[in-house]
Amino acid sequence: MTKTQKTAKIAEIQTWLILKGYAKDRFGHYIKDTTDRAGQPIKYRFKFQDTSIRREVWSKEISEWVRLNSGFYKDLSINDKDQLAGLRR
C-alpha cells in the first residue's frame, strides 16, 4: 500500500466514523459514547496507528482501553452493509 493509498483509506474510514456518530478527540482518536443493551453507558474508540487501526472499549473495572479487534489498513474496507470490514481479533 502506497502512502497516498493509505492516506485515502484513513480519510475514508474517518468520514465513515463521523457519519456513524463518532467524534475526534484531541489525540486524533474517534470516540463514541452510547449505552449497552442493559442501558449502561459504554464508550467505544477507534485508535489510528501507523499501519493499523484498533477498535477499543473503555473498561470501568481496570480504567483502561481494551482492544476488541484490529486490522491493517490494507485489509480494511466499507462493505455493502455500511460496516467496516477487515477487522480481526
TIBA-196439 format. One record per atom (N, C-alpha, C): x, y, z; chain; residue number from 1; atom name. Coordinates in Angstrom, 3 decimals, padded with zeros to 6 digits. Example, Ala and Ser with C-alpha at 12.3 -4.5 7.8 and 13.67 -1.06 7.14 Angstrom:
+----------+----------+----------+--------+-----+-------+
!       c1 !       c2 !       c3 ! cadena ! num ! atomo !
+----------+----------+----------+--------+-----+-------+
!  013.190 ! -005.690 !  007.800 !      A !   1 !     N !
!  012.300 ! -004.500 !  007.800 !      A !   1 !    CA !
!  013.200 ! -003.300 !  007.800 !      A !   1 !     C !
!  012.850 ! -002.250 !  007.080 !      A !   2 !     N !
!  013.670 ! -001.060 !  007.140 !      A !   2 !    CA !
!  012.900 !  000.030 !  007.870 !      A !   2 !     C !
+----------+----------+----------+--------+-----+-------+
REM end
This chain:
+----------+----------+----------+--------+-----+-------+
!       c1 !       c2 !       c3 ! cadena ! num ! atomo !
+----------+----------+----------+--------+-----+-------+
!  000.853 ! -001.178 !  000.000 !      A !   1 !     N !
!  000.000 !  000.000 !  000.000 !      A !   1 !    CA !
!  000.892 !  001.231 !  000.000 !      A !   1 !     C !
!  000.650 !  002.127 ! -000.944 !      A !   2 !     N !
!  001.444 !  003.346 ! -001.011 !      A !   2 !    CA !
!  000.964 !  004.356 !  000.030 !      A !   2 !     C !
!  001.770 !  005.374 !  000.232 !      A !   3 !     N !
!  001.416 !  006.402 !  001.208 !      A !   3 !    CA !
!  000.120 !  007.118 !  000.801 !      A !   3 !     C !
! -000.052 !  007.349 ! -000.495 !      A !   4 !     N !
! -001.267 !  008.004 ! -000.994 !      A !   4 !    CA !
! -002.492 !  007.127 ! -000.762 !      A !   4 !     C !
! -002.359 !  005.822 ! -001.013 !      A !   5 !     N !
! -003.474 !  004.898 ! -000.778 !      A !   5 !    CA !
! -003.825 !  004.832 !  000.703 !      A !   5 !     C !
! -002.803 !  004.821 !  001.546 !      A !   6 !     N !
! -003.023 !  004.773 !  002.995 !      A !   6 !    CA !
! -003.754 !  006.031 !  003.466 !      A !   6 !     C !
! -003.328 !  007.188 !  002.977 !      A !   7 !     N !
! -003.968 !  008.453 !  003.347 !      A !   7 !    CA !
! -005.432 !  008.460 !  002.909 !      A !   7 !     C !
! -005.704 !  007.974 !  001.702 !      A !   8 !     N !
! -007.080 !  007.924 !  001.201 !      A !   8 !    CA !
! -007.928 !  006.960 !  002.032 !      A !   8 !     C !
! -007.357 !  005.821 !  002.398 !      A !   9 !     N !
! -008.081 !  004.819 !  003.199 !      A !   9 !    CA !
! -008.418 !  005.380 !  004.582 !      A !   9 !     C !
! -007.455 !  006.072 !  005.207 !      A !  10 !     N !
! -007.686 !  006.670 !  006.522 !      A !  10 !    CA !
! -008.783 !  007.723 !  006.437 !      A !  10 !     C !
! -008.734 !  008.561 !  005.394 !      A !  11 !     N !
! -009.753 !  009.600 !  005.217 !      A !  11 !    CA !
! -011.137 !  008.981 !  005.021 !      A !  11 !     C !
! -011.213 !  007.884 !  004.264 !      A !  12 !     N !
! -012.485 !  007.196 !  004.045 !      A !  12 !    CA !
! -013.041 !  006.654 !  005.361 !      A !  12 !     C !
! -012.189 !  006.044 !  006.157 !      A !  13 !     N !
! -012.622 !  005.478 !  007.439 !      A !  13 !    CA !
! -013.037 !  006.585 !  008.407 !      A !  13 !     C !
! -012.280 !  007.678 !  008.441 !      A !  14 !     N !
! -012.621 !  008.793 !  009.330 !      A !  14 !    CA !
! -013.964 !  009.405 !  008.954 !      A !  14 !     C !
! -014.229 !  009.562 !  007.671 !      A !  15 !     N !
! -015.517 !  010.088 !  007.219 !      A !  15 !    CA !
! -016.649 !  009.149 !  007.627 !      A !  15 !     C !
! -016.424 !  007.848 !  007.460 !      A !  16 !     N !
! -017.420 !  006.847 !  007.849 !      A !  16 !    CA !
! -017.691 !  006.918 !  009.348 !      A !  16 !     C !
! -016.639 !  007.072 !  010.167 !      A !  17 !     N !
! -016.801 !  007.165 !  011.619 !      A !  17 !    CA !
! -017.624 !  008.388 !  012.018 !      A !  17 !     C !
! -017.377 !  009.512 !  011.383 !      A !  18 !     N !
! -018.137 !  010.735 !  011.674 !      A !  18 !    CA !
! -019.617 !  010.524 !  011.345 !      A !  18 !     C !
! -019.888 !  009.864 !  010.215 !      A !  19 !     N !
! -021.276 !  009.578 !  009.845 !      A !  19 !    CA !
! -021.939 !  008.621 !  010.832 !      A !  19 !     C !
! -021.159 !  007.782 !  011.494 !      A !  20 !     N !
! -021.679 !  006.838 !  012.486 !      A !  20 !    CA !
! -021.804 !  007.457 !  013.882 !      A !  20 !     C !
! -021.459 !  008.732 !  014.030 !      A !  21 !     N !
! -021.648 !  009.410 !  015.308 !      A !  21 !    CA !
! -020.416 !  009.503 !  016.179 !      A !  21 !     C !
! -019.252 !  009.139 !  015.662 !      A !  22 !     N !
! -018.011 !  009.249 !  016.424 !      A !  22 !    CA !
! -017.477 !  010.669 !  016.338 !      A !  22 !     C !
! -016.794 !  011.109 !  017.383 !      A !  23 !     N !
! -016.196 !  012.440 !  017.433 !      A !  23 !    CA !
! -014.693 !  012.306 !  017.639 !      A !  23 !     C !
! -013.939 !  013.167 !  016.984 !      A !  24 !     N !
! -012.484 !  013.133 !  017.099 !      A !  24 !    CA !
! -012.059 !  013.800 !  018.401 !      A !  24 !     C !
! -011.192 !  013.127 !  019.150 !      A !  25 !     N !
! -010.691 !  013.727 !  020.391 !      A !  25 !    CA !
! -009.370 !  014.457 !  020.116 !      A !  25 !     C !
! -008.777 !  014.997 !  021.136 !      A !  26 !     N !
! -007.568 !  015.810 !  020.964 !      A !  26 !    CA !
! -006.342 !  014.987 !  020.565 !      A !  26 !     C !
! -006.435 !  013.668 !  020.677 !      A !  27 !     N !
! -005.319 !  012.799 !  020.312 !      A !  27 !    CA !
! -005.468 !  012.228 !  018.907 !      A !  27 !     C !
! -006.567 !  012.541 !  018.234 !      A !  28 !     N !
! -006.798 !  012.049 !  016.883 !      A !  28 !    CA !
! -007.563 !  010.735 !  016.828 !      A !  28 !     C !
! -008.033 !  010.258 !  017.977 !      A !  29 !     N !
! -008.831 !  009.035 !  018.025 !      A !  29 !    CA !
! -010.304 !  009.418 !  017.887 !      A !  29 !     C !
! -011.118 !  008.454 !  017.492 !      A !  30 !     N !
! -012.547 !  008.705 !  017.330 !      A !  30 !    CA !
! -013.308 !  007.949 !  018.415 !      A !  30 !     C !
! -014.103 !  008.690 !  019.192 !      A !  31 !     N !
! -014.786 !  008.142 !  020.369 !      A !  31 !    CA !
! -016.294 !  008.325 !  020.230 !      A !  31 !     C !
! -017.035 !  007.317 !  020.719 !      A !  32 !     N !
! -018.496 !  007.387 !  020.727 !      A !  32 !    CA !
! -019.006 !  006.906 !  022.080 !      A !  32 !     C !
! -019.827 !  007.727 !  022.714 !      A !  33 !     N !
! -020.498 !  007.350 !  023.964 !      A !  33 !    CA !
! -021.880 !  006.829 !  023.611 !      A !  33 !     C !
! -022.206 !  005.662 !  024.110 !      A !  34 !     N !
! -023.503 !  005.052 !  023.840 !      A !  34 !    CA !
! -023.921 !  004.224 !  025.054 !      A !  34 !     C !
! -024.971 !  003.446 !  024.913 !      A !  35 !     N !
! -025.398 !  002.571 !  026.004 !      A !  35 !    CA !
! -025.452 !  001.131 !  025.497 !      A !  35 !     C !
! -025.258 !  000.189 !  026.415 !      A !  36 !     N !
! -025.356 ! -001.221 !  026.043 !      A !  36 !    CA !
! -026.810 ! -001.681 !  026.149 !      A !  36 !     C !
! -027.047 ! -002.960 !  025.951 !      A !  37 !     N !
! -028.422 ! -003.496 !  025.976 !      A !  37 !    CA !
! -029.100 ! -003.337 !  027.328 !      A !  37 !     C !
! -028.296 ! -003.300 !  028.388 !      A !  38 !     N !
! -028.857 ! -003.148 !  029.734 !      A !  38 !    CA !
! -029.058 ! -001.681 !  030.110 !      A !  38 !     C !
! -028.705 ! -000.775 !  029.210 !      A !  39 !     N !
! -028.867 !  000.653 !  029.475 !      A !  39 !    CA !
! -027.690 !  001.296 !  030.182 !      A !  39 !     C !
! -026.607 !  000.554 !  030.342 !      A !  40 !     N !
! -025.415 !  001.089 !  030.996 !      A !  40 !    CA !
! -024.578 !  001.877 !  029.982 !      A !  40 !     C !
! -023.975 !  002.997 !  030.399 !      A !  41 !     N !
! -023.142 !  003.761 !  029.469 !      A !  41 !    CA !
! -021.891 !  002.974 !  029.072 !      A !  41 !     C !
! -021.506 !  003.121 !  027.814 !      A !  42 !     N !
! -020.326 !  002.423 !  027.301 !      A !  42 !    CA !
! -019.629 !  003.341 !  026.302 !      A !  42 !     C !
! -018.313 !  003.268 !  026.254 !      A !  43 !     N !
! -017.504 !  004.133 !  025.401 !      A !  43 !    CA !
! -016.694 !  003.281 !  024.433 !      A !  43 !     C !
! -016.799 !  003.595 !  023.131 !      A !  44 !     N !
! -016.005 !  002.923 !  022.104 !      A !  44 !    CA !
! -015.003 !  003.905 !  021.515 !      A !  44 !     C !
! -013.864 !  003.361 !  021.060 !      A !  45 !     N !
! -012.839 !  004.223 !  020.467 !      A !  45 !    CA !
! -012.179 !  003.499 !  019.299 !      A !  45 !     C !
! -011.921 !  004.240 !  018.225 !      A !  46 !     N !
! -011.081 !  003.766 !  017.133 !      A !  46 !    CA !
! -009.759 !  004.510 !  017.249 !      A !  46 !     C !
! -008.699 !  003.748 !  017.384 !      A !  47 !     N !
! -007.360 !  004.314 !  017.555 !      A !  47 !    CA !
! -006.569 !  004.074 !  016.271 !      A !  47 !     C !
! -006.129 !  005.160 !  015.645 !      A !  48 !     N !
! -005.360 !  005.073 !  014.409 !      A !  48 !    CA !
! -003.875 !  004.981 !  014.737 !      A !  48 !     C !
! -003.216 !  003.943 !  014.200 !      A !  49 !     N !
! -001.781 !  003.757 !  014.383 !      A !  49 !    CA !
! -001.104 !  003.837 !  013.021 !      A !  49 !     C !
!  000.218 !  003.668 !  012.966 !      A !  50 !     N !
!  000.961 !  003.817 !  011.710 !      A !  50 !    CA !
!  000.463 !  002.894 !  010.600 !      A !  50 !     C !
!  000.278 !  001.628 !  010.893 !      A !  51 !     N !
! -000.099 !  000.660 !  009.864 !      A !  51 !    CA !
! -001.435 ! -000.013 !  010.125 !      A !  51 !     C !
! -002.051 !  000.307 !  011.259 !      A !  52 !     N !
! -003.285 ! -000.397 !  011.618 !      A !  52 !    CA !
! -004.238 !  000.494 !  012.398 !      A !  52 !     C !
! -005.428 ! -000.038 !  012.606 !      A !  53 !     N !
! -006.448 !  000.635 !  013.399 !      A !  53 !    CA !
! -006.923 ! -000.346 !  014.469 !      A !  53 !     C !
! -007.251 !  000.185 !  015.636 !      A !  54 !     N !
! -007.747 ! -000.649 !  016.738 !      A !  54 !    CA !
! -009.122 ! -000.153 !  017.151 !      A !  54 !     C !
! -010.049 ! -001.094 !  017.400 !      A !  55 !     N !
! -011.350 ! -000.751 !  017.973 !      A !  55 !    CA !
! -011.304 ! -001.189 !  019.421 !      A !  55 !     C !
! -011.572 ! -000.242 !  020.324 !      A !  56 !     N !
! -011.415 ! -000.489 !  021.748 !      A !  56 !    CA !
! -012.672 ! -000.070 !  022.506 !      A !  56 !     C !
! -012.797 ! -000.591 !  023.709 !      A !  57 !     N !
! -013.890 ! -000.236 !  024.607 !      A !  57 !    CA !
! -013.266 !  000.164 !  025.950 !      A !  57 !     C !
! -013.883 !  001.141 !  026.617 !      A !  58 !     N !
! -013.383 !  001.590 !  027.919 !      A !  58 !    CA !
! -013.862 !  000.639 !  029.005 !      A !  58 !     C !
! -012.927 !  000.128 !  029.791 !      A !  59 !     N !
! -013.249 ! -000.774 !  030.891 !      A !  59 !    CA !
! -013.254 !  000.014 !  032.199 !      A !  59 !     C !
! -014.402 !  000.061 !  032.854 !      A !  60 !     N !
! -014.506 !  000.778 !  034.128 !      A !  60 !    CA !
! -013.747 !  000.045 !  035.234 !      A !  60 !     C !
! -013.730 ! -001.283 !  035.150 !      A !  61 !     N !
! -013.114 ! -002.085 !  036.209 !      A !  61 !    CA !
! -011.606 ! -001.838 !  036.320 !      A !  61 !     C !
! -010.932 ! -001.732 !  035.184 !      A !  62 !     N !
! -009.471 ! -001.552 !  035.214 !      A !  62 !    CA !
! -009.054 ! -000.164 !  034.759 !      A !  62 !     C !
! -010.019 !  000.683 !  034.409 !      A !  63 !     N !
! -009.771 !  002.063 !  033.971 !      A !  63 !    CA !
! -008.755 !  002.136 !  032.834 !      A !  63 !     C !
! -008.986 !  001.323 !  031.812 !      A !  64 !     N !
! -008.128 !  001.291 !  030.625 !      A !  64 !    CA !
! -008.963 !  000.976 !  029.395 !      A !  64 !     C !
! -008.395 !  001.315 !  028.223 !      A !  65 !     N !
! -008.976 !  000.915 !  026.958 !      A !  65 !    CA !
! -008.588 ! -000.532 !  026.690 !      A !  65 !     C !
! -009.551 ! -001.339 !  026.281 !      A !  66 !     N !
! -009.331 ! -002.759 !  025.994 !      A !  66 !    CA !
! -009.636 ! -003.002 !  024.511 !      A !  66 !     C !
! -008.713 ! -003.675 !  023.819 !      A !  67 !     N !
! -008.874 ! -003.925 !  022.389 !      A !  67 !    CA !
! -009.961 ! -004.958 !  022.140 !      A !  67 !     C !
! -010.882 ! -004.616 !  021.258 !      A !  68 !     N !
! -011.898 ! -005.563 !  020.812 !      A !  68 !    CA !
! -011.413 ! -006.293 !  019.559 !      A !  68 !     C !
! -010.926 ! -005.526 !  018.584 !      A !  69 !     N !
! -010.354 ! -006.079 !  017.371 !      A !  69 !    CA !
! -009.515 ! -005.016 !  016.675 !      A !  69 !     C !
! -008.764 ! -005.444 !  015.678 !      A !  70 !     N !
! -007.890 ! -004.522 !  014.961 !      A !  70 !    CA !
! -007.683 ! -005.037 !  013.549 !      A !  70 !     C !
! -007.091 ! -004.202 !  012.708 !      A !  71 !     N !
! -006.826 ! -004.609 !  011.340 !      A !  71 !    CA !
! -005.857 ! -003.667 !  010.667 !      A !  71 !     C !
! -005.145 ! -004.208 !  009.676 !      A !  72 !     N !
! -004.225 ! -003.393 !  008.888 !      A !  72 !    CA !
! -005.017 ! -002.597 !  007.864 !      A !  72 !     C !
! -004.545 ! -001.389 !  007.544 !      A !  73 !     N !
! -005.248 ! -000.533 !  006.593 !      A !  73 !    CA !
! -005.474 ! -001.234 !  005.259 !      A !  73 !     C !
! -004.492 ! -002.031 !  004.816 !      A !  74 !     N !
! -004.603 ! -002.699 !  003.516 !      A !  74 !    CA !
! -005.758 ! -003.698 !  003.474 !      A !  74 !     C !
! -006.203 ! -004.180 !  004.637 !      A !  75 !     N !
! -007.279 ! -005.169 !  004.708 !      A !  75 !    CA !
! -008.657 ! -004.557 !  004.949 !      A !  75 !     C !
! -008.724 ! -003.268 !  005.248 !      A !  76 !     N !
! -009.981 ! -002.634 !  005.641 !      A !  76 !    CA !
! -010.754 ! -002.087 !  004.451 !      A !  76 !     C !
! -012.073 ! -002.143 !  004.561 !      A !  77 !     N !
! -012.954 ! -001.543 !  003.566 !      A !  77 !    CA !
! -014.331 ! -001.343 !  004.187 !      A !  77 !     C !
! -015.121 ! -000.481 !  003.567 !      A !  78 !     N !
! -016.508 ! -000.280 !  003.964 !      A !  78 !    CA !
! -017.335 ! -001.164 !  003.030 !      A !  78 !     C !
! -018.059 ! -002.140 !  003.577 !      A !  79 !     N !
! -018.779 ! -003.086 !  002.723 !      A !  79 !    CA !
! -020.162 ! -002.567 !  002.342 !      A !  79 !     C !
! -020.911 ! -003.388 !  001.593 !      A !  80 !     N !
! -022.246 ! -003.009 !  001.112 !      A !  80 !    CA !
! -023.247 ! -002.788 !  002.239 !      A !  80 !     C !
! -022.995 ! -003.400 !  003.388 !      A !  81 !     N !
! -023.886 ! -003.251 !  004.540 !      A !  81 !    CA !
! -023.516 ! -002.051 !  005.397 !      A !  81 !     C !
! -022.627 ! -001.186 !  004.902 !      A !  82 !     N !
! -022.142 !  000.012 !  005.597 !      A !  82 !    CA !
! -021.464 ! -000.349 !  006.911 !      A !  82 !     C !
! -020.631 ! -001.395 !  006.856 !      A !  83 !     N !
! -019.846 ! -001.833 !  008.011 !      A !  83 !    CA !
! -018.374 ! -001.804 !  007.644 !      A !  83 !     C !
! -017.528 ! -001.645 !  008.663 !      A !  84 !     N !
! -016.090 ! -001.680 !  008.450 !      A !  84 !    CA !
! -015.647 ! -003.141 !  008.419 !      A !  84 !     C !
! -015.242 ! -003.604 !  007.250 !      A !  85 !     N !
! -014.829 ! -004.996 !  007.069 !      A !  85 !    CA !
! -013.297 ! -005.083 !  007.148 !      A !  85 !     C !
! -012.805 ! -006.221 !  007.607 !      A !  86 !     N !
! -011.359 ! -006.460 !  007.656 !      A !  86 !    CA !
! -010.760 ! -006.409 !  009.041 !      A !  86 !     C !
! -011.576 ! -006.099 !  010.048 !      A !  87 !     N !
! -011.077 ! -006.122 !  011.412 !      A !  87 !    CA !
! -011.005 ! -007.566 !  011.901 !      A !  87 !     C !
! -009.945 ! -007.885 !  012.603 !      A !  88 !     N !
! -009.740 ! -009.235 !  013.129 !      A !  88 !    CA !
! -009.502 ! -009.177 !  014.621 !      A !  88 !     C !
! -009.684 ! -010.252 !  015.273 !      A !  89 !     N !
! -009.457 ! -010.335 !  016.717 !      A !  89 !    CA !
! -008.027 ! -010.296 !  017.045 !      A !  89 !     C !
+----------+----------+----------+--------+-----+-------+
REM end
